[in-house]
Amino acid sequence: MSKAGTCYYSVLGICKQASASEIRDAYRRQALKWHPDRWTRNPKVAGEATKRFQQIQEAYSVLSDKGKRRIYDAGLVGLLADDDDEGFLNFMQEMVLIMQNVKSQEGNSLEDLRGLLMDMMADDERRKFGFDWDSSQTARKRARFADA
């Protein structure tokens, strides 16, 4: 889901298995259809066209980039931002690949691993603000995946 709660694939009208060329073609079709300049004569629709055009651009910017798409497909889209540095995106791509490998080896679901990552990030936030405890549940999860 995007930050606004809509699925990027549905914004472009494509399936999850779409190729790069299918994504590009869908983007071009939707961008031409909803470009705000086409709707200047109809002020009632102009606002909606601008909103849709922005959604289309956001969807394309994520789905056309292999790394961002992998992070989006893993359900970690909330961690993506326009100003993310290259190092953080590389780190997240590696995390997703590790999560996929662990899933295929151990039978753990990607959602379990995503939850673990979110727990670890929450623990780091607690420590950052001086709450330096580690929940036993998170510690067990860390130990289980550290053995893998």
C-alpha contacts under 8 A as a table, 3 or more apart, distances in Angstrom:
res1	aa1	res2	aa2	distance
1	M	4	A	7.60
1	M	5	G	5.17
1	M	6	T	5.26
1	M	7	C	4.53
1	M	8	Y	6.57
1	M	72	Y	7.73
1	M	75	G	7.54
1	M	77	V	7.05
2	S	5	G	4.98
2	S	6	T	5.30
2	S	7	C	5.93
2	S	8	Y	6.38
2	S	59	A	7.77
2	S	77	V	6.78
2	S	78	G	7.84
3	K	6	T	7.58
3	K	77	V	7.63
3	K	78	G	6.77
6	T	10	S	7.57
6	T	11	V	7.24
7	C	10	S	5.32
7	C	11	V	6.28
8	Y	11	V	5.01
8	Y	12	L	6.50
8	Y	56	I	7.88
8	Y	58	E	7.99
8	Y	59	A	4.78
8	Y	60	Y	7.80
8	Y	63	L	7.55
9	Y	12	L	5.40
9	Y	13	G	5.95
9	Y	14	I	5.28
9	Y	15	C	6.09
9	Y	16	K	6.42
9	Y	59	A	7.40
10	S	13	G	4.58
10	S	14	I	6.12
10	S	15	C	7.61
11	V	14	I	7.98
11	V	55	Q	7.07
11	V	56	I	6.21
11	V	59	A	6.93
12	L	23	I	7.46
12	L	26	A	5.67
12	L	27	Y	6.06
12	L	30	Q	6.63
12	L	56	I	6.51
12	L	59	A	7.21
12	L	60	Y	7.82
13	G	26	A	6.90
14	I	18	A	6.39
14	I	22	E	7.72
14	I	23	I	7.23
14	I	26	A	7.17
15	C	18	A	5.50
18	A	22	E	5.75
18	A	23	I	6.36
19	S	22	E	5.14
19	S	23	I	6.25
20	A	23	I	5.11
20	A	24	R	6.19
20	A	64	S	6.48
21	S	24	R	5.00
21	S	25	D	6.05
22	E	25	D	5.10
22	E	26	A	6.03
23	I	26	A	5.18
23	I	27	Y	6.06
23	I	60	Y	7.35
23	I	63	L	7.29
23	I	64	S	6.85
24	R	27	Y	5.07
24	R	28	R	6.22
24	R	60	Y	7.66
24	R	64	S	7.37
25	D	28	R	5.16
25	D	29	R	6.22
26	A	29	R	5.11
26	A	30	Q	6.12
27	Y	30	Q	5.25
27	Y	31	A	5.81
27	Y	56	I	6.80
27	Y	57	Q	7.79
27	Y	60	Y	6.38
28	R	31	A	5.09
28	R	32	L	6.04
29	R	32	L	5.38
29	R	33	K	6.22
30	Q	33	K	4.99
30	Q	34	W	6.04
30	Q	53	F	7.86
30	Q	56	I	7.00
31	A	34	W	5.31
31	A	35	H	5.46
31	A	53	F	6.22
31	A	56	I	6.73
31	A	57	Q	7.79
32	L	35	H	5.44
33	K	38	R	7.85
34	W	38	R	7.25
34	W	39	W	7.84
34	W	49	A	5.18
34	W	50	T	7.35
34	W	52	R	6.55
34	W	53	F	5.56
35	H	38	R	5.73
35	H	39	W	7.34
35	H	49	A	6.50
35	H	50	T	7.01
35	H	53	F	5.90
36	P	39	W	5.34
36	P	40	T	6.62
36	P	46	A	6.09
36	P	49	A	5.46
36	P	50	T	5.26
36	P	53	F	7.18
37	D	40	T	5.56
38	R	41	R	7.74
39	W	42	N	5.45
39	W	43	P	7.14
39	W	45	V	6.54
39	W	46	A	5.13
39	W	49	A	6.99
40	T	43	P	6.14
40	T	46	A	5.96
42	N	45	V	5.70
42	N	46	A	6.15
43	P	46	A	4.87
43	P	47	G	7.09
44	K	47	G	6.76
44	K	48	E	7.81
45	V	48	E	5.27
45	V	49	A	6.03
46	A	49	A	4.99
46	A	50	T	6.19
47	G	50	T	5.20
47	G	51	K	6.32
48	E	51	K	5.08
48	E	52	R	6.10
49	A	52	R	5.13
49	A	53	F	5.92
50	T	53	F	5.08
50	T	54	Q	6.23
51	K	54	Q	5.27
51	K	55	Q	6.40
52	R	55	Q	4.99
52	R	56	I	6.12
53	F	56	I	5.01
53	F	57	Q	6.21
54	Q	57	Q	5.10
54	Q	58	E	6.13
55	Q	58	E	5.06
55	Q	59	A	6.06
56	I	59	A	5.13
56	I	60	Y	6.11
57	Q	60	Y	5.13
57	Q	61	S	6.05
58	E	61	S	5.17
58	E	62	V	6.48
59	A	62	V	5.42
59	A	63	L	6.03
60	Y	63	L	5.13
60	Y	64	S	5.52
61	S	64	S	5.69
61	S	65	D	6.58
62	V	65	D	5.59
62	V	68	K	5.27
62	V	69	R	5.51
62	V	72	Y	7.48
63	L	66	K	6.92
63	L	68	K	6.80
63	L	69	R	4.78
64	S	69	R	7.08
65	D	68	K	5.37
65	D	69	R	5.90
66	K	69	R	5.08
66	K	70	R	6.13
67	G	70	R	5.17
67	G	71	I	6.39
67	G	89	L	7.29
67	G	90	N	7.73
67	G	93	Q	5.92
68	K	71	I	5.08
68	K	72	Y	6.04
68	K	80	L	7.51
68	K	89	L	7.53
68	K	93	Q	7.84
69	R	72	Y	4.90
69	R	73	D	5.99
70	R	73	D	5.12
70	R	74	A	6.22
70	R	93	Q	7.00
70	R	96	V	7.24
71	I	74	A	5.11
71	I	75	G	6.62
71	I	76	L	5.52
71	I	77	V	6.26
71	I	92	M	6.93
71	I	93	Q	6.46
71	I	96	V	6.60
72	Y	75	G	5.23
72	Y	76	L	5.51
72	Y	77	V	4.64
73	D	76	L	7.46
73	D	77	V	7.93
74	A	77	V	7.87
74	A	96	V	6.83
74	A	110	L	7.26
74	A	114	R	7.81
75	G	78	G	7.99
75	G	114	R	7.77
76	L	79	L	5.72
76	L	80	L	7.46
76	L	114	R	7.66
77	V	80	L	5.30
78	G	81	A	7.80
80	L	84	D	6.89
80	L	89	L	7.99
81	A	84	D	5.37
84	D	88	F	6.61
84	D	89	L	6.90
85	D	88	F	5.63
85	D	89	L	6.62
86	E	89	L	5.21
86	E	90	N	6.14
87	G	90	N	5.10
87	G	91	F	6.15
88	F	91	F	4.97
88	F	92	M	6.19
89	L	92	M	5.07
89	L	93	Q	6.12
90	N	93	Q	5.09
90	N	94	E	6.24
91	F	94	E	5.17
91	F	95	M	6.22
92	M	95	M	4.91
92	M	96	V	6.19
93	Q	96	V	5.15
93	Q	97	L	6.26
94	E	97	L	5.06
94	E	98	I	6.11
95	M	98	I	5.07
95	M	99	M	6.03
96	V	99	M	4.97
96	V	100	Q	6.12
97	L	100	Q	5.07
97	L	101	N	6.17
98	I	101	N	5.05
98	I	102	V	6.07
99	M	102	V	5.16
99	M	103	K	6.05
99	M	110	L	6.43
99	M	113	L	6.22
99	M	114	R	7.98
100	Q	103	K	5.03
100	Q	104	S	6.28
100	Q	110	L	6.76
101	N	104	S	5.19
101	N	105	Q	6.17
102	V	105	Q	5.07
102	V	106	E	5.65
102	V	107	G	7.44
102	V	108	N	6.96
102	V	148	A	7.07
103	K	106	E	5.45
103	K	107	G	5.00
103	K	108	N	4.70
103	K	109	S	5.67
103	K	110	L	6.27
104	S	107	G	5.70
104	S	108	N	7.56
106	E	148	A	7.73
108	N	112	D	6.56
108	N	113	L	7.42
109	S	112	D	5.23
109	S	113	L	6.67
110	L	113	L	5.13
110	L	114	R	6.05
111	E	114	R	4.90
111	E	115	G	6.03
112	D	115	G	5.07
112	D	116	L	6.25
113	L	116	L	4.92
113	L	117	L	6.26
114	R	117	L	5.10
114	R	118	M	6.24
115	G	118	M	5.03
115	G	119	D	6.06
116	L	119	D	5.00
116	L	120	M	6.11
116	L	138	T	7.36
116	L	141	K	6.88
116	L	142	R	7.46
117	L	120	M	5.08
117	L	121	M	6.20
118	M	121	M	5.06
118	M	122	A	6.13
119	D	122	A	5.03
119	D	123	D	6.11
119	D	138	T	6.70
120	M	123	D	5.03
120	M	124	D	6.22
120	M	138	T	7.51
121	M	124	D	5.05
121	M	125	E	6.29
122	A	125	E	5.01
122	A	126	R	6.26
123	D	126	R	5.05
123	D	127	R	6.25
123	D	134	D	6.96
124	D	127	R	5.13
124	D	128	K	6.07
125	E	128	K	4.92
125	E	129	F	6.44
126	R	129	F	5.32
126	R	130	G	6.37
126	R	131	F	4.94
126	R	132	D	6.56
126	R	133	W	7.95
127	R	130	G	5.00
127	R	131	F	4.98
127	R	132	D	4.71
127	R	133	W	7.41
128	K	131	F	7.37
134	D	138	T	7.04
134	D	139	A	6.67
135	S	138	T	5.40
135	S	139	A	6.24
136	S	139	A	4.96
136	S	140	R	6.12
137	Q	140	R	5.20
137	Q	141	K	6.32
138	T	141	K	5.04
138	T	142	R	6.10
139	A	142	R	5.09
139	A	143	A	6.14
140	R	143	A	5.11
140	R	144	R	6.12
141	K	144	R	5.09
141	K	145	F	6.30
142	R	145	F	5.36
142	R	146	A	5.85
143	A	146	A	5.02
143	A	147	D	6.37
144	R	147	D	5.62
144	R	148	A	7.14
145	F	148	A	5.23
